Amino acid sequence: MIFKNTCIESLAVTLPDEILTSAEIEKRLRPLYERLKLPEGRLELMTGIRERRVWPTGTRPSDASAAAGRAVLAQSALRADQVELFIHAAVCRDMLEPATAAFAHRKIGLPATAQIFDVSNACLGFLNSLTIAAGLIESGQIRCALVAAGENGGPLVEQTLHTLLTQPLDRNGIKPYFANLTIGSGAVAAVVCHRDLVQGPAHRLIGGVARAATRHSELCQGDTHGADSLAMQTDSEALLIAGLELAQETWRDFTALTGWSAAGVGRIVCHQVGSTHRRKLYEALGLEVVKDFSTFETLGNTGSVALPATLAAAIAAGAVKNGDKVALLGIGSGLNSLMLALEW
């Protein structure tokens, strides 16, 4: 994929006010820890995640997505009535039908002329949506799109805690549930448009590469679990190994397409999983960890929101400046990898 005229005109994040620390989670798990003779502190020690955010009970993914959508339009130089495409790009959705985009579209106040739909692809949905919007912009079908994602990980964390405390699981039995405790909540949105509409610096989406390794599709699976609950099981060790292999293949194609080298990239933003994943990924790709910008320490893994929200945080912190070459390294269960080149 090569894009010549597509820009990220603005980017905004909306976060819940409530904070749930790893220490609080482990305090709730104390009966399990005592039964299995496990030391407290292992969650933060193994992942580097100190805390994550939680939406108020009853918050729908469309509420979160719409909040981010309104926030990004508030800082954009473009108007809501100029949006010709709206995508809700999250793992979480309000219901099977209609599309969550329908609810968020109404809550944001977007025009009836905008095409709307959901894109769900584990943690890659937002990046996938950027490429869809870019393709339509490059072909002349549209000039402006709004992509938003609202993830609500609270129900998954609560269901996981209930399972761990009520089921007679041994040490091996709890392993598939461990990754669930890293999940956080948040929302992010971007206005994506033709470069002719940009007022000020053009933050250009240059292109990218996608690869799939669907032989690993059973390593991480999530689904609904009764009313307002979620369930997920992950083979974390196997997923990490397979993910690193896929990332190496994708990075090789990415550098060949873009002509970028590890040395030439100014900033790297990855999908946010945890400290072990980051360290091993950078080692596998031969990248300098000093170029990384992370948010997993305070946000956890927020699904499709994680990478773009971290990009927004890096921009706000001054870690990404105009003209910087930014590599967006996405990976999600399935397995899928999508790496995008952004010239900020």
C-alpha positions as CSV (number, residue, x, y, z in Angstrom):
1,M,0.0,0.0,0.0
2,I,1.3,3.4,-1.0
3,F,-0.5,6.6,-0.3
4,K,0.3,10.0,-1.7
5,N,-2.4,12.4,-0.7
6,T,-3.8,11.1,2.7
7,C,-3.1,12.9,6.0
8,I,-4.1,12.4,9.6
9,E,-5.5,15.9,10.1
10,S,-6.2,15.5,13.8
11,L,-6.1,12.9,16.5
12,A,-7.8,12.9,19.9
13,V,-8.1,10.5,22.9
14,T,-10.8,10.2,25.6
15,L,-10.1,8.2,28.7
16,P,-12.3,7.1,31.7
17,D,-11.7,8.9,35.0
18,E,-11.7,5.7,37.1
19,I,-8.3,4.0,37.6
20,L,-7.9,0.3,38.5
21,T,-4.4,-0.6,39.7
22,S,-2.7,-3.9,39.3
23,A,-2.3,-3.9,43.1
24,E,-6.1,-3.6,43.5
25,I,-6.6,-6.5,41.2
26,E,-4.2,-8.7,43.1
27,K,-5.8,-7.7,46.4
28,R,-9.1,-9.0,45.0
29,L,-7.3,-12.2,43.9
30,R,-5.8,-12.7,47.4
31,P,-7.9,-15.9,48.1
32,L,-6.6,-17.4,44.8
33,Y,-3.0,-16.4,45.5
34,E,-3.1,-17.9,49.0
35,R,-4.7,-21.1,47.7
36,L,-2.0,-21.6,45.0
37,K,0.8,-20.1,47.1
38,L,1.5,-17.3,44.6
39,P,3.4,-14.1,45.5
40,E,1.5,-10.8,45.1
41,G,3.0,-8.3,42.7
42,R,3.5,-10.7,39.8
43,L,1.0,-8.9,37.5
44,E,2.9,-5.6,37.5
45,L,6.3,-7.4,37.6
46,M,5.6,-9.5,34.6
47,T,3.8,-6.9,32.5
48,G,5.0,-3.5,33.6
49,I,1.4,-2.4,33.9
50,R,0.7,-0.4,37.0
51,E,-2.9,0.6,36.2
52,R,-5.6,0.8,33.6
53,R,-8.8,2.8,33.2
54,V,-12.4,1.7,33.6
55,W,-15.5,3.2,32.1
56,P,-18.6,3.7,34.4
57,T,-21.0,0.8,34.5
58,G,-23.4,1.0,31.6
59,T,-21.0,2.7,29.2
60,R,-21.5,1.4,25.7
61,P,-18.7,1.2,23.1
62,S,-20.6,3.8,21.0
63,D,-20.6,6.2,24.0
64,A,-16.8,6.0,24.2
65,S,-16.3,6.1,20.4
66,A,-18.6,9.1,20.1
67,A,-16.8,11.0,22.9
68,A,-13.5,10.6,21.1
69,G,-15.3,11.6,17.8
70,R,-16.6,14.8,19.3
71,A,-13.2,15.5,20.8
72,V,-11.4,15.1,17.5
73,L,-13.8,17.4,15.6
74,A,-13.5,20.0,18.3
75,Q,-9.7,20.3,17.5
76,S,-10.1,19.8,13.8
77,A,-10.2,22.6,11.2
78,L,-12.8,20.5,9.3
79,R,-16.5,20.5,10.0
80,A,-18.7,17.5,10.9
81,D,-20.7,18.0,7.7
82,Q,-17.5,17.5,5.6
83,V,-17.2,13.9,6.9
84,E,-18.1,11.4,4.1
85,L,-17.1,8.2,5.8
86,F,-17.4,7.1,9.5
87,I,-15.9,3.9,10.8
88,H,-16.3,2.5,14.3
89,A,-13.1,0.5,14.6
90,A,-13.1,-1.4,17.9
91,V,-13.2,-4.9,19.2
92,C,-16.1,-3.9,21.4
93,R,-19.5,-3.2,20.0
94,D,-22.9,-2.4,21.4
95,M,-24.7,-5.4,19.8
96,L,-24.6,-7.6,16.7
97,E,-27.0,-5.4,14.8
98,P,-27.1,-2.6,13.9
99,A,-23.5,-1.6,13.5
100,T,-22.1,0.3,16.5
101,A,-21.2,3.0,14.0
102,A,-24.9,3.8,13.7
103,F,-25.2,4.7,17.3
104,A,-21.9,6.6,17.4
105,H,-22.7,8.4,14.2
106,R,-25.9,9.8,15.8
107,K,-24.2,10.7,19.1
108,I,-21.3,12.6,17.3
109,G,-23.8,14.4,15.0
110,L,-22.4,13.4,11.7
111,P,-24.2,14.0,8.4
112,A,-26.7,11.6,6.9
113,T,-24.6,11.7,3.7
114,A,-21.7,9.9,5.4
115,Q,-21.2,6.2,4.7
116,I,-20.9,4.3,8.0
117,F,-19.8,0.8,9.1
118,D,-17.8,-1.1,11.7
119,V,-14.4,-2.6,11.2
120,S,-13.4,-5.2,13.7
121,N,-10.1,-7.0,13.5
122,A,-8.9,-7.6,17.1
123,C,-6.3,-4.9,18.0
124,L,-5.8,-3.9,14.4
125,G,-9.2,-2.4,13.6
126,F,-8.2,1.2,13.8
127,L,-5.1,0.8,11.6
128,N,-7.1,-1.2,9.1
129,S,-9.7,1.6,9.0
130,L,-7.0,4.1,8.3
131,T,-6.0,2.1,5.2
132,I,-9.6,1.8,4.1
133,A,-10.1,5.6,4.4
134,A,-6.9,6.2,2.6
135,G,-7.8,4.0,-0.3
136,L,-11.1,5.9,-0.8
137,I,-9.3,9.2,-0.5
138,E,-6.6,8.2,-2.9
139,S,-9.1,6.9,-5.5
140,G,-11.1,10.2,-5.3
141,Q,-14.2,8.6,-3.8
142,I,-14.1,10.8,-0.7
143,R,-12.1,13.6,0.7
144,C,-12.7,13.3,4.5
145,A,-13.2,10.4,6.9
146,L,-13.6,10.1,10.7
147,V,-12.3,6.9,12.3
148,A,-13.2,6.2,16.0
149,A,-12.8,3.4,18.4
150,G,-14.1,2.9,21.9
151,E,-13.0,-0.1,23.9
152,N,-14.6,-1.2,27.2
153,G,-12.4,-3.8,28.9
154,G,-14.1,-3.5,32.3
155,P,-16.6,-6.4,31.8
156,L,-13.7,-8.7,30.7
157,V,-11.7,-7.9,33.7
158,E,-14.7,-8.5,36.0
159,Q,-15.7,-11.7,34.4
160,T,-12.1,-12.9,34.6
161,L,-11.9,-12.1,38.3
162,H,-15.1,-14.0,38.9
163,T,-13.8,-17.0,37.1
164,L,-10.5,-17.1,38.9
165,L,-12.2,-16.8,42.3
166,T,-15.0,-19.3,41.8
167,Q,-13.5,-22.1,39.6
168,P,-11.1,-24.8,41.0
169,L,-8.2,-23.8,38.8
170,D,-4.6,-24.9,39.4
171,R,-1.5,-22.9,38.4
172,N,-1.6,-24.2,34.8
173,G,-5.4,-23.5,34.7
174,I,-5.1,-19.8,35.4
175,K,-2.5,-19.2,32.7
176,P,-5.0,-18.6,29.8
177,Y,-6.7,-15.9,31.9
178,F,-3.7,-13.9,32.8
179,A,-3.6,-11.7,29.7
180,N,-7.2,-10.6,30.5
181,L,-6.0,-8.7,33.6
182,T,-3.9,-6.4,31.5
183,I,-6.9,-5.0,29.6
184,G,-7.9,-1.4,29.9
185,S,-10.5,0.9,28.5
186,G,-10.3,4.1,26.4
187,A,-11.3,5.8,23.1
188,V,-9.5,7.5,20.2
189,A,-10.5,9.2,17.0
190,A,-8.8,10.6,13.9
191,V,-9.9,12.9,11.1
192,V,-8.3,11.5,7.9
193,C,-8.5,13.6,4.8
194,H,-7.0,14.6,1.4
195,R,-3.9,16.8,1.8
196,D,-5.6,19.7,0.0
197,L,-8.0,20.1,3.0
198,V,-5.2,20.3,5.6
199,Q,-4.5,23.7,7.1
200,G,-1.0,23.7,8.6
201,P,1.5,20.9,8.6
202,A,0.5,17.8,6.6
203,H,0.9,14.7,8.7
204,R,1.1,12.3,5.8
205,L,0.2,8.6,5.8
206,I,2.8,7.2,3.4
207,G,1.8,3.5,3.2
208,G,2.3,0.2,4.8
209,V,2.3,-3.6,4.7
210,A,-0.1,-6.2,6.1
211,R,0.5,-9.9,6.7
212,A,-1.6,-12.7,8.2
213,A,-0.6,-15.9,9.9
214,T,-4.1,-17.4,10.5
215,R,-2.6,-20.8,11.4
216,H,-2.3,-19.2,14.9
217,S,-6.0,-18.1,15.1
218,E,-6.7,-20.2,18.1
219,L,-4.0,-18.8,20.3
220,C,-6.2,-15.9,21.6
221,Q,-10.0,-16.1,21.4
222,G,-12.6,-13.9,23.0
223,D,-16.4,-13.9,23.0
224,T,-19.5,-12.7,24.9
225,H,-20.3,-14.4,28.2
226,G,-23.8,-13.8,29.2
227,A,-25.3,-10.3,29.6
228,D,-22.8,-7.5,29.6
229,S,-19.9,-9.9,30.1
230,L,-16.9,-10.9,28.1
231,A,-14.6,-14.0,28.1
232,M,-11.2,-14.5,26.6
233,Q,-8.5,-17.1,26.8
234,T,-4.9,-16.6,25.6
235,D,-1.9,-18.9,25.2
236,S,0.4,-16.0,26.0
237,E,3.7,-17.8,25.5
238,A,2.8,-19.3,22.1
239,L,1.2,-16.0,21.0
240,L,4.4,-14.1,21.8
241,I,6.6,-16.5,19.8
242,A,4.2,-16.6,16.8
243,G,3.8,-12.8,17.0
244,L,7.5,-12.2,16.9
245,E,7.9,-14.4,13.8
246,L,5.1,-12.6,12.0
247,A,6.4,-9.2,13.1
248,Q,9.8,-10.0,11.6
249,E,8.2,-11.0,8.3
250,T,6.1,-7.9,8.2
251,W,9.0,-5.6,9.1
252,R,11.1,-7.0,6.3
253,D,8.4,-6.2,3.8
254,F,7.7,-2.8,5.4
255,T,11.3,-1.6,5.1
256,A,11.5,-2.9,1.5
257,L,8.3,-1.0,0.5
258,T,9.1,2.2,2.3
259,G,12.9,2.3,1.9
260,W,13.0,3.1,5.6
261,S,15.7,1.6,7.8
262,A,15.8,1.0,11.5
263,A,18.3,3.9,11.9
264,G,16.2,6.3,9.8
265,V,13.0,5.9,11.8
266,G,12.6,8.7,14.4
267,R,9.9,7.3,16.6
268,I,8.3,3.9,16.9
269,V,4.8,3.2,18.3
270,C,3.8,-0.4,18.8
271,H,0.6,-2.1,19.9
272,Q,0.7,-1.9,23.7
273,V,0.9,-5.3,25.4
274,G,3.5,-5.0,28.1
275,S,7.2,-4.8,28.9
276,T,8.1,-8.3,27.9
277,H,6.5,-8.1,24.5
278,R,8.1,-4.7,23.9
279,R,11.6,-5.9,24.8
280,K,11.4,-9.1,22.7
281,L,9.9,-7.3,19.7
282,Y,12.6,-4.7,19.6
283,E,15.3,-7.4,20.0
284,A,13.7,-9.4,17.2
285,L,13.5,-6.5,14.8
286,G,16.9,-5.0,15.7
287,L,15.3,-1.7,16.8
288,E,16.4,0.8,19.4
289,V,14.1,0.7,22.4
290,V,15.0,4.4,23.0
291,K,12.8,5.2,20.0
292,D,9.8,3.6,21.6
293,F,6.9,5.5,23.2
294,S,4.7,3.5,25.5
295,T,1.5,3.9,27.5
296,F,0.9,0.4,28.7
297,E,2.3,1.3,32.1
298,T,-0.8,3.4,32.9
299,L,-3.4,2.3,30.3
300,G,-2.8,-1.4,29.9
301,N,-3.8,-3.0,26.6
302,T,-6.7,-1.1,25.2
303,G,-7.2,-3.2,22.1
304,S,-7.6,-1.2,18.9
305,V,-7.3,2.0,20.8
306,A,-3.9,1.2,22.2
307,L,-1.6,2.2,19.3
308,P,-3.3,5.3,18.0
309,A,-3.9,6.5,21.6
310,T,-0.2,6.1,22.3
311,L,0.7,8.0,19.1
312,A,-1.5,10.8,20.4
313,A,0.2,10.7,23.7
314,A,3.6,10.8,22.0
315,I,2.6,13.9,20.0
316,A,1.2,15.6,23.1
317,A,4.5,14.9,25.0
318,G,6.6,16.4,22.1
319,A,8.1,13.0,21.4
320,V,6.8,13.2,17.8
321,K,7.6,16.4,16.0
322,N,6.7,17.8,12.5
323,G,8.7,15.9,9.9
324,D,9.5,12.9,12.0
325,K,9.3,9.5,10.4
326,V,7.0,7.4,12.6
327,A,6.6,3.6,12.3
328,L,3.3,2.3,13.6
329,L,3.8,-1.4,14.3
330,G,0.4,-3.1,14.8
331,I,-0.2,-6.8,15.6
332,G,-3.4,-8.5,16.7
333,S,-4.8,-12.0,17.4
334,G,-5.7,-13.9,14.3
335,L,-2.7,-13.5,13.9
336,N,-2.5,-10.3,11.8
337,S,0.2,-7.6,11.5
338,L,-0.1,-4.2,9.9
339,M,2.8,-1.7,9.9
340,L,2.2,1.8,8.6
341,A,4.6,4.6,7.8
342,L,3.6,8.1,8.9
343,E,5.6,11.3,8.2
344,W,4.4,13.7,10.9
